[in-house]
């Protein structure tokens, strides 16, 4: 391949890279405002563009027929989408005024009963704890006594050895191993 051919191929590839991308047409979605005005929206999401007869919609809030509110900024750009606010049916709501005194007294009584049972359990635990504490004191005194006895036995001399008692051990000469370690 010649240098001119290589340069020509490089120019073609570079031209493809720099070429302007073709714009794809944006599919517009039609929607109707609450007052009956038809608007077109590029995408019903933040960043979408709202137009009325090809002109960007004015800035502000625009309410759609379904109750959704589009907050439109400059140049018709959607800044925020507020979902439809549903009203609470007033008929199905339970009455707000109830006998709170009766509910409070029943709650107070059940709480007092629970605390009474806990106080009784706590008193039982205090008794058990006192018993364990006395047993522990007795065990500590016993251990201290045994330690004193062991100390006395360890410090008391056993006396002089009896010469008359013979054993099976015989005395041997000690070997000199110092030459091995020098």
C-alpha positions in Angstrom: 0.0 0.0 0.0 1.3 3.4 -0.9 1.6 6.4 1.4 -1.1 8.3 -0.6 -3.5 5.4 -0.2 -2.9 5.3 3.5 -3.4 9.1 3.8 -6.7 8.8 1.8 -8.0 6.1 4.1 -7.1 8.1 7.2 -8.9 11.2 5.8 -12.0 9.1 5.2 -12.0 7.6 8.7 -11.4 11.0 10.2 -14.2 12.5 8.2 -16.5 9.8 9.5 -15.5 10.6 13.1 -16.0 14.4 12.8 -19.2 14.2 10.7 -22.2 15.8 12.4 -24.6 13.2 13.9 -28.0 13.2 12.3 -30.7 14.4 14.6 -33.4 11.9 15.2 -36.9 13.4 15.4 -38.3 13.6 18.9 -41.7 11.9 19.4 -44.0 14.4 21.0 -46.8 13.4 23.4 -50.0 15.3 23.4 -51.6 16.2 26.6 -54.6 18.4 27.6 -54.5 21.1 30.3 -57.3 21.5 32.8 -58.6 24.5 30.8 -58.7 22.5 27.6 -55.5 23.8 26.0 -53.6 21.1 24.1 -49.9 20.9 24.8 -47.1 18.8 23.3 -44.4 17.3 25.6 -41.1 15.7 24.4 -41.0 13.5 27.5 -43.3 13.5 30.6 -40.3 13.8 32.9 -38.0 16.4 34.4 -36.1 17.9 31.6 -38.8 17.4 29.0 -40.0 20.4 26.9 -43.6 21.6 26.9 -44.8 23.5 23.9 -48.2 25.1 23.0 -48.7 25.3 19.2 -44.9 24.9 18.6 -44.0 27.7 21.1 -42.4 26.9 24.5 -45.0 27.0 27.3 -44.7 30.0 29.7 -43.0 29.5 33.0 -45.2 28.5 35.9 -47.5 25.6 37.0 -49.7 23.9 34.4 -52.3 21.4 35.6 -53.2 18.5 33.3 -56.6 17.0 33.1 -55.6 14.0 35.2 -54.6 16.4 38.1 -50.8 16.2 37.5 -49.1 19.5 37.8 -46.1 20.3 35.6 -43.8 23.0 36.9 -42.4 24.6 33.8 -39.2 26.8 33.8 -37.7 29.0 31.1 -37.9 27.8 27.5 -40.7 25.4 28.4 -38.4 22.9 30.3 -40.1 20.8 32.9 -38.5 21.5 36.3 -40.8 19.4 38.5 -43.8 17.0 38.2 -46.2 17.0 41.1 -48.5 14.0 41.1 -52.2 14.3 41.5 -53.2 15.0 45.1 -56.1 12.8 46.0 -58.6 14.1 48.5 -59.5 12.0 51.5 -63.1 11.0 51.6 -64.7 12.6 54.6 -67.5 10.0 54.9 -65.3 7.0 55.6 -63.2 8.7 58.3 -63.9 7.4 61.8 -65.2 10.0 64.3 -62.3 11.9 65.8 -64.0 12.4 69.2 -63.9 9.3 71.3 -63.9 8.6 75.0 -60.2 9.1 75.6 -60.6 9.1 79.4 -61.8 5.4 79.3 -59.0 4.4 77.0 -56.4 6.2 79.2 -57.7 4.5 82.4 -57.7 1.1 80.8 -54.1 1.7 79.6 -53.2 2.9 83.1 -54.7 -0.2 84.8 -52.9 -2.6 82.4 -49.7 -0.8 83.0 -50.1 -1.0 86.8 -50.8 -4.7 86.6 -47.7 -5.3 84.6 -45.5 -3.3 87.0 -47.0 -5.1 90.0 -46.1 -8.5 88.4 -42.6 -7.1 87.7 -42.2 -5.8 91.3 -43.1 -9.3 92.6 -40.6 -11.0 90.4 -38.0 -8.4 91.4 -38.6 -9.1 95.1 -38.1 -12.8 94.4 -34.8 -12.0 92.7 -33.7 -9.9 95.6 -34.3 -12.8 98.0 -32.4 -15.2 95.8 -29.5 -12.7 95.5 -29.3 -12.4 99.3 -29.1 -16.2 99.6 -26.4 -16.4 96.9 -24.5 -13.6 98.6 -24.5 -15.4 102.0 -23.4 -18.7 100.3 -20.6 -16.8 98.5 -19.4 -15.3 101.9 -19.3 -18.8 103.5 -17.3 -20.2 100.5 -14.9 -17.3 100.6 -14.2 -17.9 104.3 -13.7 -21.6 103.7 -11.2 -20.9 100.8 -9.3 -18.4 103.0 -9.1 -21.1 105.8 -7.8 -23.6 103.3 -5.2 -21.1 102.0 -4.0 -20.4 105.5 -3.7 -24.1 106.3 -1.8 -24.7 103.0 0.6 -21.9 103.8 1.2 -23.2 107.4 1.9 -26.7 106.0 4.3 -25.3 103.4 6.2 -23.2 105.9 6.5 -25.7 108.8 9.7 -27.7 108.8 9.2 -31.5 108.5 12.0 -32.3 111.0 15.3 -34.0 110.8 15.6 -37.1 108.6 15.9 -40.5 110.3 19.3 -42.0 109.7 18.1 -45.5 110.4 15.9 -45.5 107.4 17.7 -47.0 104.4 16.8 -46.8 100.8 17.7 -48.7 97.7 19.7 -45.9 96.2 23.5 -46.2 95.9 26.0 -43.5 95.6 27.9 -43.5 92.3 30.8 -41.5 91.1 30.0 -38.4 89.2 31.2 -38.3 85.7 32.9 -35.3 84.4 31.1 -34.1 81.2 32.8 -30.7 81.1 35.0 -31.8 78.2 32.0 -32.3 76.1 30.9 -28.7 76.4 34.2 -26.9 76.0 
